[in-house]
Amino acid sequence: MPATRSSSRKTATRKAKAPTSSTRGRPRATTDIRSVRKQKLSSEAYLNSLPKPQVLHAPGKRRTLLVCGTGGEGQFGLGPDMTGEIKRPRLHSIIEQMVNDGQLGESGIECIAAGGMHSLLVDSLGQVWSFGINDSMALGRTTKGPDIDSDEAESTPGLVEGLIGFRAVSVTASDNLSLAVSDKGQLRAWGLFKAQEGFLGFGSTSSGPRKAAGIPQALHEFAKVPVCSVSCGENHVLALTCTGLVYAWGDGEYYQLGDRANGLRPEPLHLRNIVLIGTGYYTSFAVDKDGVVFAFGLNQMRQTGVSNDRGGEAEVIKAPTPIDALHPDQHNGARVIQISGGDHQTIFLLDNGEVWGCGRCDEGRLGLPQDHPEMLAIENSFQVAMEEQRVAMEEQREAESRLHESEAQNASPSASTSRHHGRPKTAPKVQEAVRDTRVAEPVRIPFRSPLVDNGSGSGQQPKIVSISAGSRYSLACDDAGIMYSWGEGTSCQLGLGPIDMAETPTAVLNTALRNYAVVELSAGGQHVLIR
């Protein structure tokens, strides 16, 4: 929820001390002492560090890219002839050649982001590459012109324009918007937002709303506020500053911006000392320095994880509300370190390697087996409801039978009318039993590693190091570099060949992945990026 601008946008500083007597008479320093003090004080005031380039701990090895899913709009980046289905992870031949040629720096790919129908990469030189549909200018570069083949330009990797002197360390993408953060905490954005009713725009200026940004733009709200991370929902953005503040903007129809319906300008929320942010399609999350996880936004399928005691039965959570089930005290001190959500499900990664989830649980969306206690409880509730429905229907049939007998005994139309005037001729309709498909509060999602067996034949719980959620499916990778997928992936997003639904986390094992250790995954609308 927006805080007052006057208080929330100030970076904490200390009052400068007067020079001591021992410094008098010394030669004047050639460096401006005020700038030195400012640098020291600002770094001391930071709760969160400035983002840094990722360090590859395997000298001589380079990170490359693999893809799977459906690439009908060029989001694979494999050229205009490769826009169909890729049912299992495939090495990106163009990126692999660029890595081998040294075009992407010493370490290759550093960061990936899959949007609705476009893709972003950061290489080890800090350059940002893009490919996919550019109708909303989400590629950040020119792909149309008299001498440009638009299909070729959009469907092959190209450098994002206007980032000279900007060393990118991370990127993120929504349906139609792209953002990048530099090693100095600078933020750049391009593309636009769309709301449920259609076009929303990019931002606001003194002359009114700005329709779209074709190349990266600096946002003046962050001119003096270093940003350490950014997270995107379908059409909203959260930005975390180094001082622990959270800014939100975009489409806020479901309160994912706090108390604003829509906001094209970033505004700070009433949250302090935040160290981590995350988003679902229509939800927002923040974690403070004590490990408390806050959630707000759409809650129709209980995807925020907020308990009933805190108003979790509401269809929307209008203000940041703690998720009690994720408090470190409930996990022997373990804390949430990554959050990712789809349209109706959310998954949380803890620093002990466990993954927890809440929200919609049918079609494998939460990865819970049928014998999971939560699924058994849901099934038991459904069976109870079915029995109540059976009893109610039997009572209804008996009531209708008695009513018909009574009417037969009073064959006279006048008698029937008099006797039953003002009363229903049939019993009330029985309410149909409906199976609940929601897990209200986060529960642990079980994984089984294909590499280790504990003697029971069920395998061992691997330590998960990265997660990413798509609309109806989710992805993860463990510390051994194995990729897992689960949920509903009708566009081949699971990477499991002809399988389009996996009830539980399933290891993705194929020839292309055999020689690679997966370190990061990004779930897009219909495609998946694998690094």
PyMOL commands that set and color helices and strands:
alter all, ss='L'
color gray80, all
select helices_A, chain A and resi 5-8+21-23+33-45+93-100+150-155+220-222+308-310+324-326+328-331+362-364+373-409+413-420+511-513
alter helices_A, ss='H'
color red, helices_A
select strands_A, chain A and resi 66-70+85-91+109-114+118-123+128-132+158-159+168-173+177-182+187-191+193-195+198-201+203-205+208-210+213-218+227-232+236-241+246-251+262-268+274-279+283-288+293-298+316-322+336-341+345-350+355-360+438-444+464-469+473-478+483-488+501-508+521-523+527-530
alter strands_A, ss='S'
color yellow, strands_A
deselect
rebuild
show_as cartoon
